[in-house]
Amino acid sequence: MPSSCIIADNAAQFTRVNFPENICLRFINFKTEYSFVHPKGKTQAITNEFPKQLPFIHEPIVRIPEYHEIREVIESSVNHFDDVFIVLHSKEINPAYNSVLDILKKYRGRAAVHLIDSQSLSIGQGFLVQTAVDMISKNIDGTLIEETLREQIPHIYTLLCTPGLSYLHNAGFVDKGQGVVGEMLSLLPIFSLEDGVFTPIDKLKNIHGVIEYFIEYIEEFEDLYQVSFIQSTPPAIQEAKLVKQYLEENYPDTIYTEHPHNTYLASLIGPKGFGLVVIEKTE
């Protein structure tokens, strides 16, 4: 039986964690300057907790993995498995993607390598990894798995909203003027991931208005598979219950999940940021 391995990065979030034990799942880890909680048993935190606002003159708070760290993960995988699926978050956001490409050009192992730009992050990227795990567990051919994942990518939609424009400025998505004015006016900009690119689509003045926008967005879909709400950390968007209620009344067969965002996503949109991931059914 061919052996398989999946390499993701820690931008991914999963709606379930009970993956088959016989499938190897490895991660390329991006480090960040901040965290949500202090480590247990430590008198001081290894990283500081996320501040409400970042200085507008500040180095990026996300650290790209060292080239040798990425190489070690890839080389050890392609030498020991028949198929290696590398499912990364959007290359438009992910500066390590080109390093992976460079390593694959220079290094050949026994594995057939399937490099996939998810054009997403968080739950969208995690959904593709989960799909790959399910298909591997059914002994489906690697080429067919890659084709299926690529077919699913255009059916994953992500909306992200944040009051923390200083975080978006730090990540390079808005300029300093937009960040200062946006925070001064307490605006809530909504971004979509279009072809993996952060694209501004609207700005609202309160959370209730954003939730209404999310619900109207869901209404545009006819054949939903899953809707996931990405909460702030700690969860504070009480209006999320309106999304769940709407789905229960109008899309009772659609999977609904809710998750606090992870450290990587918080480093891009701030700890108060939140979002919506909509996944359509595919054949």
Secondary structure, DSSP 8 states (H G I E B T S, - for coil): ---EEEEEETTB--S-----TTSEEEEE--EESEESS--TT-SS-SSEE--SS--SS---SEE---HHHHHHHHHHHHTT-SEEEEEES-TTT-TTHHHHHHHHHH---SSEEEEEE-S--HHHHHHHHHHHHHHHHTT--HHHHHHHHHHHGGGEEEEEE-S-HHHHHHTTSS-HHHHHHHHHTT-EEEEEEETTEEEEEEEESSHHHHHHHHHHHHTT-SSEEEEEEEE-SS---TTHHHHHHHHHHH-TTSEEEEEE--HHHHHHH-TT-EEEEEEE---
